[in-house]
Amino acid sequence: MSQFQPDHNGPVPIYEQIKGWIQEQIVSGTWPERHKLLAEADLAAELEVSRGTIRKAIAELTKEGLLIRSHGRGTFVAPGALEQPLADRLVTFSEDLISRGIPFKTEVLEQGILTAPRRIAQQLQVAPGSELFFLKRLRLVDNSPLIMLHNYVLYAACPGIEQLDFTHVRLFEALESHYGLQIEHGRRTFQAQSADAETAAALSLAEGDPVMHLEQQTYLSDNQPIEFSDLWLRGDQFKLSATVQRTSHGKTGLAVSLLQNRQL
């Protein structure tokens, strides 16, 4: 019998309690990579909850990349459980690390106000020369740089944002909590590149080493672009994976996610 038992009288929904418990087993290493979970019916009986409650918790963790389901075999802890679904939810890399209990550090390399270059102005649908807030950062895990970020934000929507300390404040957190902006959706595009001199130096790579370049556009609830960013991710520590399922009608569903290679 598991030592964990959900609180049926508490304010947190039971499926969220179970989801958090499963996540804790994975992050702590109690359930290692490729660990097989009990069948849904058995787990439901052990925790004294309905099978539907178990199914909902597992479905969410599967979407988030912590679990994988194999038809006819069961549910397993995903290999390299730093997987971030990108196809259906707009989750930042820092939010993903926080949700998995992985400590990270942020270094701010540059921040301030600039006039929009033509390429960025086109992405944000403003006139060239419009005022933007520019933020250049590194994300580090275990003191190793993994991601370099260049963010461009419409300054008119967040005056004074350049005064914030982004070594401790997250950008989307500031836009949503401090400025009351409702970020609703986004679009991400990936392209493999060779690291130029600046990127290689920032990410502790050799010039020409592989990196994954990510372009991101984010929009408010009224479909107004609010932020555009360029991100460069170490090619030796990240990889793209796709899970595809062919239905009886011949349609294919595609979920693309980002997986950190934990062996490096």
N, C-alpha and C positions, 0 to 999 in steps of 0.2 A: 504494500500500500504506500502511495506517495505521501511524504510528510506535508505536502501542500494540499490544502483544502480551501476552495473558494468561499468567500463570505457571502452568503445568500441574502443577508440583511444590510449589506453595506451600500454606499452610494455608487460604487464603480460597477458597471455591468459585468456579469459573470464572465462573458467571453473575453472581455478586456483583461480581467484578472488572470485568466488562463493564458491568454496571449503573452502577458507580461512574465508569467512564470516560465513558459516555454522559452521566451527570449532570454531570460536570466540563465537558464540551463545551458543555452548555446554560448552566450557571451562569456560565462564563467568557465567554459570548457568541460562542464559536467557531462554535456552531450557533445562529443567531438564531431568533426566533419564525417558525414556519411552515416552517422548514428541513425538507426531505424527506430521510429516512434512506434508505440503500441497502435494497434488498429483503432479506428475511431470508436467503435463499439466498446472495446476493452478500456480505452482511456476514459470514455464517458462513464463507464461503470465504476472505475477506480476513483474518479473525482466526484461521482454522484451528481452528474449533470446530464442534460439531454445530449443525444448525439448531434443534434443540430447546433448546439452551442459549441461543441468541439469543432465541428466542421467550419463554423464561422471564424473561429480563432485561427485554425490552420490555414484557411483560405487567405486571410489577411497576411499572415507570415509568409505564405507562398508568394503573394504579390510583391512583398517587400524583399524577397530573395533569400530569406533565412532558411526556408524549407523548400524542398522539391518533391513533387509527387511523381511516382512511376507507376503506370497502369499495370495492375496485376502484381506489383511488388510491394507497394506501400509508400509511406512518407518518410523522407530522410532529411537530416541536416545538410544544407547545401555546402558543397566544397567551397572553401575560401569565403566564409559567410559575411563578406563585405560587399554584398550585391545590392545595387540601388536600381529599382525599376524606373525606367525613363519613359515608358510608353504611355502610362496612364496617370501619373501623378507628378506634379512639379515639386520635387524635393531637392533642396540644395545639398551639396556634399557635406557641409558642416552639420546640417540637420540629420543626415544619415549617420554620421559618425557619433553624434550625441545620442541618437536613438539606440545605437548598439553599445553604448558605454565605452567607446574608444577615445581616449584622451588625444587631443591634438593641440597644436600651437599655431598662432597666426602671426606673421610678420608683415607689417605695413611698409612697403617700399616707397610708395608715393601716394599722396592724395591732395586734391585741390580742384579748383575751377578752371576749365579750359573751354575754348570755342570748338564747336563740333566740326571735325574733319568731314569731308564729303561722304565717305563710306559710312561713318557712324550716323551722320545726319539722315542718310537714306534709310537706314535700319530703324531709326527712331521717328521717322516721318516728320522731321523738322527742317528748317532752313539751315544750310551750312553757316557756321558762325554762331549758332545758338549756344547759350550757356549750358554746359554739362558739368556734373560732378564726376571726377575721375578718381578711381580707387584701384591701386595696384598692390596685390598681396601675394604671399606664399602661405600655403597650408602645409604644416609639417606634422608627421606622426613619428614618434620615437626619434625626434630631432632630425628626421630625414625629409627633405622637401619632396612632396608628391604632386602638388598642383600649383601653377602660377595663374593668377586671375587678374584680368583687366576689366573693370566694370565701368560703364558709362550710364549715368542716370540724368534724367531731365531735371535741371537744377530748380526750375520754377516750381516744381512739385515738392521740393524739399529744401527750402532756403535754410542756410546755416548748418547743413549736414556735414560740411567740411570740418566743423569743430569737434565732431565726435571721435572718440578713441576706438578705432576699428581693430585694435589688437584684442579688445575685449567685447566689442559690440559687433554683431553680425549684420550685414547690409540689409537683408530682407526683414530682419527683426526691427531694425531702425525704421525702414519705410512703412511697415505695417503698424508697429506699436507707437512709435514716436510721431509719425506724420499721418497716421490713420488711413493709409492707402490700402486698397483692397486688391492685392495681386491675385489674379484668377487663373491665368493659364500662360503657357509659354511654348516655345518651339526650340528644339535643339538639333544641331547638325554636326556630325562627326566627320573628320578627315584625318587620315594618317599623314604625318609630315616628318621631315628631318629637322632636328633642332638647330636653329640658328645660334649665333654666338651668345646673344642675350638670354635666350631660353635655356641653352645648355649650362651657362654659368649659374642661372637661378636655380635650376633643378639638379645641379651637381652631375651633369652629364658631359660627354664629349660632343663637340660640335658635329652634327650629322647623325647623332643617335636618334632612334625613333621616338616620336612623341605623338600623342593623340590630341589633335586640336578640336576644341568644341566651341561652336558659336551658339549663343543663347539669346533669344528675344523673349522678354516677359511683358505681359499686358495686364492692364487693369480690367475691372469688371465691365467698363464701357468700351472695351476693345482698343483702348489707347495704349500704344507702346510706352513703357515707363523706363525700361532698362535694357541695355544690350551689353553683352560681355563676350570676351575672348578668354578661353581657358586652355592651358596646355598641361597635359597629364603625362607623367613618365610612362613611356611605352613599355618599359620592362617590368612595371608593377601594376599595370592595368590592362584589362582585355575586355573586349565586347563579346557578349554571349547572347544567343537567341534561342528562345524556346518556341517551337512551332508544333501545331497540332492540326491534323487534317481531319475535317469533319466528314460525315457520311455524304454531304452534298458537294464535297470537293473543294470547300473553302478552306483557306489557311489563315489562322490567327497568329500574329507575330508579336512577341513581347521582347523588347530589347532592353538589356540592363548592363550596368557597369560592374565589373567584378575586379576587386583588387587581388593581385596574385600574392598570397600571403607567404609563399615560399621564398620570396626575394626580400 
